[in-house]
Amino acid sequence: MNTIDTIIFDLGGVLIDWNPEYVYLDVFNGDREKMQWFFDNICTSNWNENQDAGYPMAKATEERIALFPEWKKEIEMFYGRWVDMLGDAISETVEILEKLIKTNSYKIVALTNWSAETFPIALERFEFLQWFEGILVSGEEKTRKPFDEIYNLTLERFNINAKNAIFIDDNLGNIEAANRLSINGIHFKSPEQLIQQLKTYNINL
């Protein structure tokens, strides 16, 4: 096994809780089935990810309303109330991050799918985002995970050897994409599971 000298963290779902359900459960009066239909057909994951890759939110909203005018109010809420979808830090993972930094043994950076328009809100809210040696934000780079380009950009920008790095992400597809480029991956499911997975790389916290 190669010696690990770099750890790359995803943010949303690993260190930061973000969930549109925080807004839309109320919008749909607790009707999860109707809310899920809305996410599957109107404000879909693919649509939102397009903004993570740098597409303007106002333009995306306008185009979506043109397609589904009867859902105008609900579509406008997606970015209009985006801040209400932003939950708290996932404190147990933040503790892991802090312990890793304190070992002074690893280069620690972040790679996130996040709109450049909303990322400043997170930067202001979460102090631990200042701890990273660098953060690569998809919306600023006009590409996103799981495309090869964003991983290669991360490796180049932060002078990382793929085989000496671990990438932590809650999206399995993003991990598989990293693996194809020889980056070691941990599919994040919980802070407890992350601690156990790090041990397999001889990283004991």
Summary of the structure (lengths in Angstrom):
residues: 205
radius of gyration: 17.8
end to end distance: 19.2
largest distance: 55.7
contacts: 620
relative contact order: 0.18
helix: 55%
strand: 15%
